Amino acid sequence: MVFPLGNTINMAAVCAGGFIGMVLGERIPENVRGIVFQGLGLCALLFGISMALPGREPLLLIGSMLLGGITGELLQLETRFAAAGNTLKAQLRLKNPAFTEGLITASLLFCVGSLAILGPIEEVLQGSRTILYTKSTLDFCAAMALGARYGSSVICSGVLLWCYQGLFTLFAGLLQDVLTEPVQRELNAVGGLLVLGIGINMLGLTTLRLGSLLPALLFAGVFGVLFL
């Protein structure tokens, strides 16, 4: 088993960025924090669109989103995520009113997308950490902006990111032949829509229940393996 150094560095980058953002956020005027957060929201919109557009199977995309949303609502994932966030907040004795919202937003932003899947697999199978190092740089910048708004929840999301990517580290050998280029492309397209949703929520345009849409990634992977 390869020690997940790249994954650990990615977690450290998120935690460090979140901490810096949290410390600086207390010293930055509210209007400046607001405009930085809006800028990050616009970037999320752009990244989401750029991830989703290369998808070539619209029926797979639509089917995954619909079935994923239905599954997520039946399982009440959004409610369960919120409850878990509130429980963690209580156990850590934090008074951050935006803790749960920040934990969900940051975790989705850092975990959704092909880099979080392909990075750990590349680290194990090829001994290269290029993807994870690149992702760490991007996540560090995003974590600073999120930390200024959501505080300590961004640091906690780094630990969740490490656990999530660690699953792909453990099962890298099994996933090597399954995650073909077409499957990766469609997974990225679904992930792009979720990132787009994050940007919409961050800009306050509406409130999308993104936690309930997470199963769409699973459906996209399954459909991709079966039909592509």
VEXDREN-2710 file (C-alpha; in Angstrom, 1 decimal):
% VEXDREN-2710
k/r/px/py/pz
1/MET/0.0/0.0/0.0
2/VAL/1.4/3.4/-1.1
3/PHE/1.3/6.0/1.6
4/PRO/-1.2/8.7/0.4
5/LEU/1.3/11.6/0.6
6/GLY/-0.5/13.5/-2.2
7/ASN/-3.8/13.1/-0.6
8/THR/-2.4/14.2/2.8
9/ILE/-0.8/17.2/1.2
10/ASN/-4.2/18.0/-0.4
11/MET/-5.9/17.8/3.0
12/ALA/-3.1/20.0/4.5
13/ALA/-3.6/22.6/1.8
14/VAL/-7.3/22.8/2.4
15/CYS/-6.8/23.1/6.2
16/ALA/-4.1/25.7/5.8
17/GLY/-6.1/27.7/3.3
18/GLY/-9.2/27.5/5.5
19/PHE/-7.2/28.6/8.6
20/ILE/-5.6/31.6/6.8
21/GLY/-9.0/32.6/5.4
22/MET/-10.6/32.3/8.8
23/VAL/-7.9/34.5/10.5
24/LEU/-7.8/37.1/7.7
25/GLY/-11.6/37.1/7.5
26/GLU/-11.8/38.5/11.0
27/ARG/-9.7/41.4/9.9
28/ILE/-11.2/42.1/6.5
29/PRO/-14.3/44.4/6.1
30/GLU/-17.6/42.6/5.4
31/ASN/-18.0/44.2/2.0
32/VAL/-14.6/42.9/0.9
33/ARG/-15.3/39.4/2.2
34/GLY/-18.6/39.5/0.3
35/ILE/-17.1/40.5/-3.0
36/VAL/-14.4/37.8/-2.7
37/PHE/-17.1/35.2/-2.0
38/GLN/-19.0/36.4/-5.0
39/GLY/-15.9/36.1/-7.1
40/LEU/-15.4/32.6/-6.0
41/GLY/-19.1/31.9/-6.9
42/LEU/-18.5/33.2/-10.4
43/CYS/-15.4/31.0/-10.7
44/ALA/-17.5/28.0/-9.6
45/LEU/-20.0/28.7/-12.3
46/LEU/-17.2/28.9/-14.9
47/PHE/-15.5/25.7/-13.7
48/GLY/-18.8/23.9/-13.6
49/ILE/-19.7/24.8/-17.2
50/SER/-16.3/23.9/-18.5
51/MET/-16.5/20.5/-16.7
52/ALA/-20.0/19.8/-18.0
53/LEU/-19.7/20.9/-21.6
54/PRO/-17.4/18.1/-22.8
55/GLY/-20.0/15.5/-21.9
56/ARG/-21.2/13.6/-25.0
57/GLU/-24.1/11.6/-23.6
58/PRO/-27.0/13.9/-22.7
59/LEU/-29.4/11.0/-21.9
60/LEU/-26.9/9.6/-19.4
61/LEU/-26.4/13.0/-17.9
62/ILE/-30.2/13.7/-17.6
63/GLY/-30.9/10.2/-16.3
64/SER/-28.2/10.4/-13.7
65/MET/-29.3/13.7/-12.4
66/LEU/-33.0/12.7/-12.3
67/LEU/-32.4/9.3/-10.6
68/GLY/-29.8/10.7/-8.4
69/GLY/-32.1/13.5/-7.2
70/ILE/-35.0/11.1/-6.6
71/THR/-32.7/8.7/-4.7
72/GLY/-31.2/11.5/-2.6
73/GLU/-34.6/12.9/-1.6
74/LEU/-35.9/9.5/-0.7
75/LEU/-32.9/8.9/1.4
76/GLN/-33.2/12.5/2.8
77/LEU/-29.5/13.0/2.2
78/GLU/-29.6/16.8/2.5
79/THR/-31.3/16.6/5.8
80/ARG/-28.9/13.9/7.0
81/PHE/-25.9/15.9/6.0
82/ALA/-27.2/18.9/7.8
83/ALA/-27.9/16.8/11.0
84/ALA/-24.4/15.4/10.8
85/GLY/-22.9/18.8/10.5
86/ASN/-24.9/20.1/13.4
87/THR/-23.8/17.1/15.5
88/LEU/-20.2/17.7/14.7
89/LYS/-20.6/21.4/15.5
90/ALA/-22.1/20.5/18.9
91/GLN/-19.3/18.0/19.7
92/LEU/-16.6/20.5/18.8
93/ARG/-18.5/23.1/20.8
94/LEU/-18.3/25.7/18.0
95/LYS/-20.5/28.8/17.8
96/ASN/-20.1/29.3/14.1
97/PRO/-23.6/29.9/12.8
98/ALA/-22.6/29.0/9.2
99/PHE/-20.7/25.8/10.2
100/THR/-23.0/23.3/8.6
101/GLU/-23.6/25.3/5.4
102/GLY/-19.9/25.8/5.1
103/LEU/-19.0/22.2/5.7
104/ILE/-21.4/21.0/3.0
105/THR/-20.4/23.7/0.5
106/ALA/-16.6/23.2/1.0
107/SER/-16.8/19.4/1.0
108/LEU/-18.8/19.3/-2.2
109/LEU/-16.5/21.8/-3.9
110/PHE/-13.3/19.9/-3.0
111/CYS/-14.7/16.3/-3.6
112/VAL/-16.8/16.7/-6.7
113/GLY/-15.0/16.3/-10.0
114/SER/-12.6/13.9/-11.7
115/LEU/-9.4/15.2/-10.0
116/ALA/-10.6/13.9/-6.6
117/ILE/-11.0/10.5/-8.2
118/LEU/-8.1/10.3/-10.7
119/GLY/-5.5/11.9/-8.3
120/PRO/-5.4/9.1/-5.7
121/ILE/-5.6/6.4/-8.5
122/GLU/-2.6/8.0/-10.3
123/GLU/-0.7/8.2/-7.0
124/VAL/-1.1/4.5/-6.3
125/LEU/-0.8/3.0/-9.8
126/GLN/1.8/5.4/-11.4
127/GLY/3.6/6.8/-8.4
128/SER/2.9/10.3/-9.7
129/ARG/1.2/13.0/-7.6
130/THR/0.9/15.7/-10.3
131/ILE/-2.9/15.7/-10.3
132/LEU/-3.1/15.9/-6.5
133/TYR/-0.4/18.6/-6.3
134/THR/-2.3/20.7/-8.9
135/LYS/-5.6/20.1/-7.1
136/SER/-3.9/21.1/-3.8
137/THR/-3.0/24.4/-5.2
138/LEU/-6.5/25.1/-6.5
139/ASP/-8.1/23.9/-3.3
140/PHE/-5.8/26.1/-1.2
141/CYS/-6.9/29.2/-3.0
142/ALA/-10.6/28.2/-2.8
143/ALA/-10.2/27.3/0.9
144/MET/-8.9/30.8/1.8
145/ALA/-12.0/32.4/0.2
146/LEU/-14.3/29.9/1.8
147/GLY/-12.6/30.2/5.2
148/ALA/-13.2/33.9/5.3
149/ARG/-16.9/33.3/5.0
150/TYR/-17.4/29.9/6.7
151/GLY/-14.6/29.7/9.2
152/SER/-13.7/26.5/10.9
153/SER/-16.0/24.3/8.8
154/VAL/-13.6/24.6/5.9
155/ILE/-10.8/23.1/8.0
156/CYS/-13.1/20.2/8.9
157/SER/-13.9/19.6/5.2
158/GLY/-10.2/18.9/4.6
159/VAL/-10.5/15.8/6.8
160/LEU/-13.6/14.7/5.0
161/LEU/-11.7/15.2/1.7
162/TRP/-8.9/13.0/2.9
163/CYS/-11.3/10.2/3.8
164/TYR/-13.1/10.5/0.5
165/GLN/-10.0/10.4/-1.6
166/GLY/-8.6/7.7/0.6
167/LEU/-11.4/5.3/-0.7
168/PHE/-10.0/5.7/-4.2
169/THR/-6.5/5.1/-2.9
170/LEU/-7.7/1.8/-1.4
171/PHE/-9.6/0.6/-4.4
172/ALA/-7.3/2.1/-7.1
173/GLY/-6.4/-1.4/-8.6
174/LEU/-10.1/-2.3/-9.0
175/LEU/-11.1/1.0/-10.5
176/GLN/-8.2/1.2/-13.0
177/ASP/-10.0/-0.8/-15.7
178/VAL/-13.4/0.5/-14.9
179/LEU/-12.8/4.2/-15.2
180/THR/-12.2/4.4/-18.9
181/GLU/-11.9/7.8/-20.6
182/PRO/-15.6/7.9/-21.7
183/VAL/-16.7/7.1/-18.1
184/GLN/-14.4/9.8/-16.7
185/ARG/-15.8/12.3/-19.2
186/GLU/-19.4/11.6/-18.2
187/LEU/-18.6/11.6/-14.4
188/ASN/-16.9/15.0/-14.9
189/ALA/-20.0/16.3/-16.7
190/VAL/-22.3/15.3/-13.8
191/GLY/-19.7/16.7/-11.4
192/GLY/-19.6/19.9/-13.4
193/LEU/-23.4/20.4/-12.9
194/LEU/-22.9/20.0/-9.2
195/VAL/-20.1/22.6/-9.2
196/LEU/-22.4/24.8/-11.2
197/GLY/-25.0/24.4/-8.5
198/ILE/-22.5/25.3/-5.8
199/GLY/-21.8/28.6/-7.7
200/ILE/-25.5/29.3/-7.9
201/ASN/-25.9/28.8/-4.2
202/MET/-22.9/30.9/-3.3
203/LEU/-24.2/33.8/-5.4
204/GLY/-27.6/33.5/-3.6
205/LEU/-29.5/33.0/-6.8
206/THR/-31.5/30.2/-5.3
207/THR/-31.0/27.3/-2.9
208/LEU/-30.3/24.0/-4.6
209/ARG/-30.4/20.8/-2.5
210/LEU/-27.0/19.6/-3.7
211/GLY/-26.6/17.0/-1.0
212/SER/-29.6/15.2/-2.5
213/LEU/-28.1/15.3/-5.9
214/LEU/-24.9/13.5/-4.9
215/PRO/-26.1/10.0/-5.9
216/ALA/-26.1/11.3/-9.5
217/LEU/-22.3/10.7/-9.5
218/LEU/-22.9/7.0/-8.6
219/PHE/-25.5/6.6/-11.3
220/ALA/-23.3/8.3/-13.9
221/GLY/-20.5/5.9/-13.0
222/VAL/-22.7/2.8/-13.2
223/PHE/-24.4/3.9/-16.5
224/GLY/-21.0/4.7/-17.9
225/VAL/-19.6/1.3/-17.1
226/LEU/-22.6/-0.5/-18.5
227/PHE/-23.3/1.5/-21.7
228/LEU/-20.1/3.2/-22.8
END
